[in-house]
Amino acid sequence: MLFIANEDPIIQAGVKQVTKQDNYPILLNKISKEVIIGFDPQKYEKLATDYFAVASASAGSVFGGEQQPVAQTPVQTETPQPA
């Protein structure tokens, strides 16, 4: 979820309540409850990696359900008999 605090007193008050600061940017991670203050590429990358790990683990199949194995027809090979 993304909130832009540009001149929004409610969001600014919430940011100050959570971080005890008026610094921007901040990123609130809903999953881990982590607050990242300032731009930190390594922390953002970790957050994205963690998010997609959780999201992909809970996502269903793109085919509408669990994938089922398809029965394979046995392949019969006959060895020619010497004449």
N, CA, C and O atoms as a Tinker XYZ file with bonds, in Angstrom:
   332  protein
     1  N      0.847000   -1.168000    0.000000    73     2
     2  CA     0.000000    0.000000    0.000000    64     1     3
     3  C      0.892000    1.230000    0.000000    63     2     4     5
     4  O      1.862000    1.307000    0.755000    81     3
     5  N      0.561000    2.180000   -0.843000    73     3     6
     6  CA     1.370000    3.377000   -0.984000    64     5     7
     7  C      0.550000    4.590000   -0.595000    63     6     8     9
     8  O     -0.563000    4.792000   -1.081000    81     7
     9  N      1.113000    5.386000    0.281000    73     7    10
    10  CA     0.481000    6.650000    0.642000    64     9    11
    11  C      1.468000    7.757000    0.336000    63    10    12    13
    12  O      2.649000    7.656000    0.669000    81    11
    13  N      0.996000    8.795000   -0.286000    73    11    14
    14  CA     1.811000    9.972000   -0.543000    64    13    15
    15  C      1.414000   11.011000    0.493000    63    14    16    17
    16  O      0.237000   11.349000    0.619000    81    15
    17  N      2.386000   11.516000    1.232000    73    15    18
    18  CA     2.099000   12.416000    2.350000    64    17    19
    19  C      2.125000   13.883000    1.964000    63    18    20    21
    20  O      2.018000   14.746000    2.835000    81    19
    21  N      2.263000   14.188000    0.684000    73    19    22
    22  CA     2.363000   15.578000    0.248000    64    21    23
    23  C      1.230000   16.431000    0.813000    63    22    24    25
    24  O      0.090000   16.351000    0.356000    81    23
    25  N      1.551000   17.224000    1.784000    73    23    26
    26  CA     0.612000   18.180000    2.373000    64    25    27
    27  C     -0.665000   17.553000    2.923000    63    26    28    29
    28  O     -1.679000   18.240000    3.046000    81    27
    29  N     -0.637000   16.276000    3.254000    73    27    30
    30  CA    -1.805000   15.620000    3.851000    64    29    31
    31  C     -1.574000   15.542000    5.352000    63    30    32    33
    32  O     -0.760000   14.733000    5.799000    81    31
    33  N     -2.264000   16.358000    6.146000    73    31    34
    34  CA    -1.986000   16.412000    7.587000    64    33    35
    35  C     -2.292000   15.101000    8.310000    63    34    36    37
    36  O     -1.652000   14.796000    9.316000    81    35
    37  N     -3.247000   14.327000    7.823000    73    35    38
    38  CA    -3.581000   13.059000    8.491000    64    37    39
    39  C     -2.450000   12.055000    8.296000    63    38    40    41
    40  O     -2.030000   11.393000    9.245000    81    39
    41  N     -1.960000   11.944000    7.061000    73    39    42
    42  CA    -0.852000   11.016000    6.816000    64    41    43
    43  C      0.409000   11.496000    7.527000    63    42    44    45
    44  O      1.135000   10.689000    8.107000    81    43
    45  N      0.673000   12.788000    7.489000    73    43    46
    46  CA     1.849000   13.322000    8.176000    64    45    47
    47  C      1.790000   13.041000    9.674000    63    46    48    49
    48  O      2.805000   12.693000   10.278000    81    47
    49  N      0.620000   13.187000   10.275000    73    47    50
    50  CA     0.473000   12.901000   11.713000    64    49    51
    51  C      0.688000   11.411000   11.984000    63    50    52    53
    52  O      1.300000   11.043000   12.986000    81    51
    53  N      0.187000   10.562000   11.098000    73    51    54
    54  CA     0.398000    9.122000   11.261000    64    53    55
    55  C      1.854000    8.735000   11.148000    63    54    56    57
    56  O      2.343000    7.898000   11.908000    81    55
    57  N      2.556000    9.345000   10.193000    73    55    58
    58  CA     3.986000    9.080000   10.026000    64    57    59
    59  C      4.740000    9.494000   11.284000    63    58    60    61
    60  O      5.597000    8.760000   11.777000    81    59
    61  N      4.418000   10.656000   11.787000    73    59    62
    62  CA     5.105000   11.142000   12.988000    64    61    63
    63  C      4.796000   10.248000   14.187000    63    62    64    65
    64  O      5.670000   10.009000   15.021000    81    63
    65  N      3.569000    9.754000   14.281000    73    63    66
    66  CA     3.198000    8.885000   15.399000    64    65    67
    67  C      3.969000    7.557000   15.323000    63    66    68    69
    68  O      4.422000    7.043000   16.345000    81    67
    69  N      4.113000    7.011000   14.119000    73    67    70
    70  CA     4.783000    5.718000   13.956000    64    69    71
    71  C      6.293000    5.847000   14.077000    63    70    72    73
    72  O      6.933000    5.037000   14.749000    81    71
    73  N      6.873000    6.866000   13.429000    73    71    74
    74  CA     8.337000    6.959000   13.356000    64    73    75
    75  C      8.943000    7.917000   14.369000    63    74    76    77
    76  O     10.155000    7.916000   14.584000    81    75
    77  N      8.111000    8.726000   14.986000    73    75    78
    78  CA     8.572000    9.768000   15.923000    64    77    79
    79  C      9.454000   10.794000   15.211000    63    78    80    81
    80  O     10.230000   11.501000   15.854000    81    79
    81  N      9.334000   10.876000   13.877000    73    79    82
    82  CA    10.130000   11.800000   13.082000    64    81    83
    83  C      9.282000   12.363000   11.951000    63    82    84    85
    84  O      8.186000   11.877000   11.670000    81    83
    85  N      9.818000   13.405000   11.304000    73    83    86
    86  CA     9.173000   13.968000   10.122000    64    85    87
    87  C      9.968000   13.653000    8.858000    63    86    88    89
    88  O      9.806000   14.330000    7.843000    81    87
    89  N     10.812000   12.647000    8.908000    73    87    90
    90  CA    11.675000   12.325000    7.775000    64    89    91
    91  C     10.929000   11.517000    6.720000    63    90    92    93
    92  O     10.084000   10.677000    7.029000    81    91
    93  N     11.268000   11.799000    5.467000    73    91    94
    94  CA    10.707000   11.057000    4.345000    64    93    95
    95  C     11.839000   10.652000    3.429000    63    94    96    97
    96  O     12.864000   11.332000    3.446000    81    95
    97  N     11.745000    9.637000    2.657000    73    95    98
    98  CA    10.625000    8.708000    2.562000    64    97    99
    99  C     10.654000    7.701000    3.698000    63    98   100   101
   100  O     11.690000    7.480000    4.326000    81    99
   101  N      9.521000    7.105000    3.947000    73    99   102
   102  CA     9.438000    5.972000    4.864000    64   101   103
   103  C      8.661000    4.871000    4.165000    63   102   104   105
   104  O      7.828000    5.130000    3.297000    81   103
   105  N      8.942000    3.667000    4.551000    73   103   106
   106  CA     8.246000    2.524000    3.993000    64   105   107
   107  C      7.807000    1.650000    5.156000    63   106   108   109
   108  O      8.628000    1.230000    5.972000    81   107
   109  N      6.523000    1.381000    5.228000    73   107   110
   110  CA     5.979000    0.537000    6.284000    64   109   111
   111  C      5.700000   -0.839000    5.689000    63   110   112   113
   112  O      4.922000   -0.967000    4.744000    81   111
   113  N      6.334000   -1.857000    6.240000    73   111   114
   114  CA     6.116000   -3.224000    5.772000    64   113   115
   115  C      5.003000   -3.839000    6.596000    63   114   116   117
   116  O      5.161000   -4.092000    7.790000    81   115
   117  N      3.878000   -4.076000    5.945000    73   115   118
   118  CA     2.715000   -4.613000    6.646000    64   117   119
   119  C      2.944000   -6.034000    7.145000    63   118   120   121
   120  O      2.407000   -6.421000    8.183000    81   119
   121  N      3.735000   -6.809000    6.415000    73   119   122
   122  CA     3.958000   -8.211000    6.778000    64   121   123
   123  C      4.847000   -8.335000    8.012000    63   122   124   125
   124  O      4.492000   -9.021000    8.971000    81   123
   125  N      5.999000   -7.673000    7.987000    73   123   126
   126  CA     6.944000   -7.805000    9.104000    64   125   127
   127  C      6.802000   -6.697000   10.142000    63   126   128   129
   128  O      7.475000   -6.720000   11.172000    81   127
   129  N      5.934000   -5.733000    9.875000    73   127   130
   130  CA     5.736000   -4.570000   10.758000    64   129   131
   131  C      7.007000   -3.731000   10.865000    63   130   132   133
   132  O      7.189000   -2.994000   11.834000    81   131
   133  N      7.875000   -3.843000    9.877000    73   131   134
   134  CA     9.131000   -3.098000    9.860000    64   133   135
   135  C      8.892000   -1.709000    9.286000    63   134   136   137
   136  O      8.107000   -1.545000    8.352000    81   135
   137  N      9.569000   -0.707000    9.843000    73   135   138
   138  CA     9.514000    0.657000    9.335000    64   137   139
   139  C     10.898000    1.001000    8.809000    63   138   140   141
   140  O     11.878000    0.974000    9.553000    81   139
   141  N     10.974000    1.327000    7.515000    73   139   142
   142  CA    12.242000    1.717000    6.908000    64   141   143
   143  C     12.185000    3.218000    6.687000    63   142   144   145
   144  O     11.349000    3.714000    5.932000    81   143
   145  N     13.081000    3.938000    7.351000    73   143   146
   146  CA    13.122000    5.391000    7.241000    64   145   147
   147  C     14.271000    5.759000    6.316000    63   146   148   149
   148  O     15.403000    5.312000    6.503000    81   147
   149  N     13.966000    6.582000    5.312000    73   147   150
   150  CA    14.972000    6.968000    4.329000    64   149   151
   151  C     15.062000    5.931000    3.227000    63   150   152   153
   152  O     14.502000    4.841000    3.344000    81   151
   153  N     15.765000    6.269000    2.158000    73   151   154
   154  CA    15.904000    5.354000    1.033000    64   153   155
   155  C     17.117000    4.476000    1.267000    63   154   156   157
   156  O     18.246000    4.963000    1.320000    81   155
   157  N     16.880000    3.178000    1.406000    73   155   158
   158  CA    17.940000    2.193000    1.607000    64   157   159
   159  C     17.711000    1.052000    0.617000    63   158   160   161
   160  O     16.907000    0.158000    0.881000    81   159
   161  N     18.413000    1.075000   -0.522000    73   159   162
   162  CA    18.166000    0.084000   -1.573000    64   161   163
   163  C     18.245000   -1.363000   -1.092000    63   162   164   165
   164  O     17.450000   -2.192000   -1.534000    81   163
   165  N     19.176000   -1.687000   -0.204000    73   163   166
   166  CA    19.303000   -3.071000    0.273000    64   165   167
   167  C     18.088000   -3.482000    1.101000    63   166   168   169
   168  O     17.603000   -4.605000    0.968000    81   167
   169  N     17.598000   -2.596000    1.942000    73   167   170
   170  CA    16.413000   -2.921000    2.744000    64   169   171
   171  C     15.171000   -3.029000    1.852000    63   170   172   173
   172  O     14.316000   -3.887000    2.073000    81   171
   173  N     15.077000   -2.154000    0.845000    73   171   174
   174  CA    13.946000   -2.225000   -0.082000    64   173   175
   175  C     13.985000   -3.544000   -0.860000    63   174   176   177
   176  O     12.949000   -4.177000   -1.062000    81   175
   177  N     15.173000   -3.954000   -1.295000    73   175   178
   178  CA    15.314000   -5.214000   -2.034000    64   177   179
   179  C     14.921000   -6.398000   -1.164000    63   178   180   181
   180  O     14.229000   -7.305000   -1.626000    81   179
   181  N     15.360000   -6.398000    0.099000    73   179   182
   182  CA    14.998000   -7.483000    1.019000    64   181   183
   183  C     13.488000   -7.509000    1.245000    63   182   184   185
   184  O     12.874000   -8.576000    1.262000    81   183
   185  N     12.904000   -6.342000    1.417000    73   183   186
   186  CA    11.467000   -6.254000    1.613000    64   185   187
   187  C     10.716000   -6.828000    0.407000    63   186   188   189
   188  O      9.760000   -7.586000    0.571000    81   187
   189  N     11.151000   -6.466000   -0.799000    73   187   190
   190  CA    10.501000   -6.969000   -2.012000    64   189   191
   191  C     10.668000   -8.482000   -2.124000    63   190   192   193
   192  O      9.718000   -9.181000   -2.477000    81   191
   193  N     11.848000   -8.990000   -1.832000    73   191   194
   194  CA    12.108000  -10.430000   -1.890000    64   193   195
   195  C     11.230000  -11.177000   -0.893000    63   194   196   197
   196  O     10.629000  -12.196000   -1.232000    81   195
   197  N     11.156000  -10.672000    0.331000    73   195   198
   198  CA    10.317000  -11.306000    1.355000    64   197   199
   199  C      8.847000  -11.273000    0.961000    63   198   200   201
   200  O      8.124000  -12.253000    1.141000    81   199
   201  N      8.413000  -10.139000    0.421000    73   199   202
   202  CA     7.009000  -10.004000    0.027000    64   201   203
   203  C      6.659000  -11.019000   -1.060000    63   202   204   205
   204  O      5.649000  -11.716000   -0.963000    81   203
   205  N      7.495000  -11.097000   -2.092000    73   203   206
   206  CA     7.179000  -12.005000   -3.187000    64   205   207
   207  C      7.286000  -13.462000   -2.772000    63   206   208   209
   208  O      6.594000  -14.308000   -3.338000    81   207
   209  N      8.134000  -13.779000   -1.800000    73   207   210
   210  CA     8.204000  -15.152000   -1.288000    64   209   211
   211  C      6.895000  -15.524000   -0.602000    63   210   212   213
   212  O      6.378000  -16.625000   -0.796000    81   211
   213  N      6.369000  -14.621000    0.186000    73   211   214
   214  CA     5.094000  -14.865000    0.876000    64   213   215
   215  C      3.948000  -14.895000   -0.126000    63   214   216   217
   216  O      3.087000  -15.773000   -0.064000    81   215
   217  N      3.937000  -13.938000   -1.049000    73   215   218
   218  CA     2.847000  -13.844000   -2.026000    64   217   219
   219  C      2.824000  -15.054000   -2.946000    63   218   220   221
   220  O      1.749000  -15.578000   -3.240000    81   219
   221  N      3.976000  -15.508000   -3.405000    73   219   222
   222  CA     3.984000  -16.639000   -4.335000    64   221   223
   223  C      3.662000  -17.941000   -3.617000    63   222   224   225
   224  O      3.111000  -18.857000   -4.228000    81   223
   225  N      3.990000  -18.043000   -2.344000    73   223   226
   226  CA     3.675000  -19.263000   -1.594000    64   225   227
   227  C      2.172000  -19.415000   -1.380000    63   226   228   229
   228  O      1.665000  -20.533000   -1.294000    81   227
   229  N      1.466000  -18.299000   -1.296000    73   227   230
   230  CA     0.030000  -18.376000   -1.042000    64   229   231
   231  C     -0.802000  -18.254000   -2.311000    63   230   232   233
   232  O     -2.026000  -18.367000   -2.261000    81   231
   233  N     -0.151000  -18.025000   -3.449000    73   231   234
   234  CA    -0.882000  -17.870000   -4.703000    64   233   235
   235  C     -1.286000  -19.227000   -5.261000    63   234   236   237
   236  O     -0.531000  -20.196000   -5.177000    81   235
   237  N     -2.458000  -19.282000   -5.817000    73   235   238
   238  CA    -2.922000  -20.505000   -6.459000    64   237   239
   239  C     -2.307000  -20.659000   -7.833000    63   238   240   241
   240  O     -1.566000  -19.793000   -8.299000    81   239
   241  N     -2.610000  -21.727000   -8.452000    73   239   242
   242  CA    -2.114000  -21.989000   -9.788000    64   241   243
   243  C     -2.752000  -21.027000  -10.779000    63   242   244   245
   244  O     -3.907000  -20.638000  -10.607000    81   243
   245  N     -2.028000  -20.647000  -11.797000    73   243   246
   246  CA    -2.583000  -19.799000  -12.841000    64   245   247
   247  C     -3.566000  -20.578000  -13.699000    63   246   248   249
   248  O     -4.254000  -19.985000  -14.530000    81   247
   249  N     -3.651000  -21.890000  -13.520000    73   247   250
   250  CA    -4.556000  -22.725000  -14.280000    64   249   251
   251  C     -5.877000  -22.948000  -13.559000    63   250   252   253
   252  O     -6.684000  -23.767000  -13.998000    81   251
   253  N     -6.115000  -22.236000  -12.459000    73   251   254
   254  CA    -7.404000  -22.292000  -11.800000    64   253   255
   255  C     -7.517000  -23.327000  -10.697000    63   254   256   257
   256  O     -8.613000  -23.518000  -10.170000    81   255
   257  N     -6.491000  -23.973000  -10.337000    73   255   258
   258  CA    -6.543000  -24.961000   -9.266000    64   257   259
   259  C     -5.217000  -25.677000   -9.176000    63   258   260   261
   260  O     -4.251000  -25.327000   -9.853000    81   259
   261  N     -5.189000  -26.656000   -8.353000    73   259   262
   262  CA    -3.950000  -27.417000   -8.223000    64   261   263
   263  C     -3.699000  -28.191000   -9.507000    63   262   264   265
   264  O     -4.622000  -28.746000  -10.104000    81   263
   265  N     -2.472000  -28.219000   -9.913000    73   263   266
   266  CA    -2.132000  -28.961000  -11.117000    64   265   267
   267  C     -2.165000  -30.448000  -10.821000    63   266   268   269
   268  O     -1.671000  -30.908000   -9.791000    81   267
   269  N     -2.752000  -31.182000  -11.735000    73   267   270
   270  CA    -2.849000  -32.627000  -11.593000    64   269   271
   271  C     -1.942000  -33.277000  -12.630000    63   270   272   273
   272  O     -1.826000  -32.791000  -13.755000    81   271
   273  N     -1.302000  -34.375000  -12.247000    73   271   274
   274  CA    -0.463000  -35.052000  -13.234000    64   273   275
   275  C     -1.336000  -35.628000  -14.361000    63   274   276   277
   276  O     -2.467000  -36.055000  -14.130000    81   275
   277  N     -0.799000  -35.629000  -15.549000    73   275   278
   278  CA    -1.502000  -36.170000  -16.704000    64   277   279
   279  C     -1.031000  -37.602000  -16.907000    63   278   280   281
   280  O      0.167000  -37.880000  -16.961000    81   279
   281  N     -2.002000  -38.503000  -17.017000    73   279   282
   282  CA    -1.649000  -39.912000  -17.224000    64   281   283
   283  C     -0.948000  -40.066000  -18.566000    63   282   284   285
   284  O     -1.383000  -39.511000  -19.575000    81   283
   285  N      0.105000  -40.800000  -18.564000    73   283   286
   286  CA     0.873000  -41.027000  -19.778000    64   285   287
   287  C      0.551000  -42.403000  -20.343000    63   286   288   289
   288  O      0.454000  -43.377000  -19.597000    81   287
   289  N      0.387000  -42.482000  -21.648000    73   287   290
   290  CA     0.170000  -43.763000  -22.309000    64   289   291
   291  C      1.507000  -44.478000  -22.366000    63   290   292   293
   292  O      2.498000  -43.901000  -22.815000    81   291
   293  N      1.549000  -45.722000  -21.919000    73   291   294
   294  CA     2.828000  -46.431000  -21.959000    64   293   295
   295  C      3.312000  -46.589000  -23.400000    63   294   296   297
   296  O      2.527000  -46.844000  -24.314000    81   295
   297  N      4.573000  -46.436000  -23.571000    73   295   298
   298  CA     5.169000  -46.596000  -24.887000    64   297   299
   299  C      5.606000  -48.043000  -25.021000    63   298   300   301
   300  O      6.370000  -48.551000  -24.201000    81   299
   301  N      5.116000  -48.701000  -26.061000    73   299   302
   302  CA     5.493000  -50.097000  -26.288000    64   301   303
   303  C      6.507000  -50.144000  -27.410000    63   302   304   305
   304  O      6.275000  -49.654000  -28.515000    81   303
   305  N      7.599000  -50.729000  -27.103000    73   303   306
   306  CA     8.614000  -50.900000  -28.127000    64   305   307
   307  C      8.765000  -52.364000  -28.387000    63   306   308   309
   308  O      8.892000  -53.164000  -27.461000    81   307
   309  N      8.751000  -52.712000  -29.629000    73   307   310
   310  CA     8.920000  -54.110000  -30.005000    64   309   311
   311  C     10.247000  -54.248000  -30.712000    63   310   312   313
   312  O     10.600000  -53.469000  -31.598000    81   311
   313  N     10.949000  -55.242000  -30.298000    73   311   314
   314  CA    12.217000  -55.532000  -30.942000    64   313   315
   315  C     11.954000  -56.488000  -32.093000    63   314   316   317
   316  O     11.367000  -57.553000  -31.898000    81   315
   317  N     12.384000  -56.114000  -33.292000    73   315   318
   318  CA    12.153000  -57.037000  -34.417000    64   317   319
   319  C     12.826000  -58.389000  -34.162000    63   318   320   321
   320  O     13.977000  -58.467000  -33.732000    81   319
   321  N     12.083000  -59.418000  -34.436000    73   319   322
   322  CA    12.607000  -60.775000  -34.252000    64   321   323
   323  C     13.420000  -61.163000  -35.505000    63   322   324   325
   324  O     13.009000  -60.910000  -36.637000    81   323
   325  N     14.552000  -61.767000  -35.264000    73   323   326
   326  CA    15.351000  -62.172000  -36.430000    64   325   327
   327  C     14.581000  -63.208000  -37.244000    63   326   328   329
   328  O     13.919000  -64.079000  -36.679000    81   327
   329  N     14.665000  -63.118000  -38.535000    73   327   330
   330  CA    13.943000  -64.053000  -39.404000    64   329   331
   331  C     14.701000  -65.322000  -39.649000    63   330   332
   332  O     14.218000  -66.203000  -40.361000    81   331
